[in-house]
Amino acid sequence: MKATKILAGLSATAFAASLITMVSASAATEVKAENFGAQVYAMGNGSWNWQSVDTKFNADGKLTLTGNAKEIAEASKTENDAQIGNAGIQFYMGEDVTLAEGETVTATVEYKITGEGDYVKEGSTAIDFGGKNEKGETITNTTVELFANGTDWADFENLGDFTLEATIADVQVNEGGDSSSDSEVYELPQTVDTSAEEYSDWGSQGSVDYKYFANLPEGKDLQVTVNYKILGNDTYHILSPRIMAAGWPKLTEYIKGLEAKENYTDEQLKDYTGAPLLQNDGSILVYNADAESFTFTITAEGVAAIREAYEENNNYGGLLFSAYDASISSVTVAEPAEVVECPCGCGCTSDTCKNWDEAAGACGCGCADVVELDATLGFAAGGWYPQDWKSTTHIEGDGEYTLSYTLRDDDGNVKDNDAYDGAVVLVVDIADVYDGAAGDKVEDRDLLYPDFAATLKAVKVDGQEIKFDAEKVKYGNIENDKTTYRIEIYNEYGDTKADSPINLADLKGTDLDLVFDVSGLGDMSGICSCESTSSEDSSSEADSSSEADSSSDATTSTGSSSAAGTTSSTTSSQGGKTDTNPSTGAAALGAVGVILAGAAMAVSKKKD
């Protein structure tokens, strides 16, 4: 395969300078931006009478097309057309282009169409002309469907006066039917510079062409490291991983390696500045304005979905992020280092650990130091009988723990059918979590472990979970004169009396279990980041503003794998805003800018 001319990059200046004329050094074919055009069309589902407005791209590769949807509909409709047969945008190559045998033309078009009533549709489409369709005809056009067969005419007519803006880039004439970029092989890891992408609310950031991780072995996960910056224009900041394809499909079910936002209450999130959290719609919420990067993983199934979309869209696509109040300067994609189970767990000693690090005096797998604490039950049933202020569970680092109470004796029997009923107090107290001396007030105490958090997961009566409102559970240093972290489920003398998280009538039985998890104390899972890949591997840098150039002296990528497991919540406590109004556009529109020109003329001929 031999390219006659390659136009790479999204810089407006470089784009305009390089796109004006393309002449093959080895063939007579010449292709210009003016050889391409676009039309907005409609046709009914009975007569299929194609009507449209049409214009061509200018020499700078830009196009503006205006029209009125109602006028197009009226011209197309007949008495046989009860509904729309199809309506959308068609991009085409003009009849003034004659390709030599075996030549194809590839390009990328970014588009945005706006109409009345706040209608906006934007995105990108790949051009691959010159090949043959299933009928053996030469392919010279591609369409973007806006209204499908069976849609009411009113839906299209409501666009009223519309404007289509589009930019064509990366135009390339190829011998042999393939583009040269398809033959390039990029070894992982790859760092893609995306700093040239202009920011817009819910627009794209961190766009990574699939070619940069196409070399990932099939069936392997993809590790993604994002270098980001919070813009600070709002109280929430979102980076939502998407497939670079029409509609920007979310990768919700394919993301792992981030803690779930639903594990936190709204109260806990008010001043949260920890690691990014994954919302249940697949959006990643970033909180720490001082942090520069975070890492997550896209599962092998997610990579397969990206690959499938790429192949369906004529080898165009990849990964991008729909962003709100956060920008991305670069994205590194890599094959995750293999994470293996530490041979001896986190209780390693020099004489038992196969990976002992003499210099560090610790397991070479990186088992974390942990904090050990004790959690004590505080329970007084209705009428103050029965009571338990002594049952404890020992906490060794992050994880899920259970405090239990029972009226049963050692043989499992209950005396005289005894039972507890209701509660005066029901709390979990975790000792020595706050600093301060005796007599200090709550407001004068600070956490000894800055990232410490606890979350109630379940309340079980006789083995069966009962409902509770996670938003109403109280957490923190609630009592003066104590260094205790309390999970307050109900307290006759506290805030939960007036606004109880539980129905006290449900607290009736012989056995009681309180399940909670803690974080910020260190990991005791025994899963350690022993990496099978070399830390000396360096990533190649790919600049999204000049994809034709691949840097060889790139930065080293050595991200470590998280050792912590994940837990699930029995109740949802999310309360933040979500990206309810995502853009469906693509990155290059922002990077290139939208300063478009062109004249529209009414036509009624389909480009075929």
Secondary structure, 3 states (H helix, E strand, C coil): CEEEECCCCCCHHHHHHHHCCEECCCCCCEECHHHEEEEEEEEECCCCCCEEEEEECCCCCEEEEEEEHHHHHHHHCCCCCCCEEEEEEEEEECCCCCCCCCEEEEEEEEEEEEECCCEEEEEEEEEEECCECCCCCECCEEEEEEECCCCCHHHHHCCCEEEEEEEEEEEEEEECCCCHHHHCCCCCCEEEECCCCCCCCCCEEEEEEHHHCCCCCCCCCEEEEEEEEECCCCCCCEEEEEECCCCCCECHHHEECCEEHHHCCHHHHCCCCCCCEECCCCCEECCCCCCCEEEEEECHHHHHHHHHHHHHCCCCCEEEEEEECEEEEEEEEECCCCCEECCCCCCCCCCCCCCEECCCCEECCCCCCCCEEEEEEEEECHHHCCEECCCEEEEECEEEEEEEEECECCCCCEHHHCCEECCCEEEEEECCCECCCCCCCHHHCCECCCCCEEEEEEEEECCEEECCCHHHCEEECCCCCCCCEEEEEEECCCHHHCCCCCCHHHCEECEEEEEEEEECCCECCCEEECCCCCCCCECEEEECCCCCCEECCCCECCCCCCCCCCCCCCCCCCCCCCCCCCCCCCHHHHHHCCCCCCCCEEECCCCC
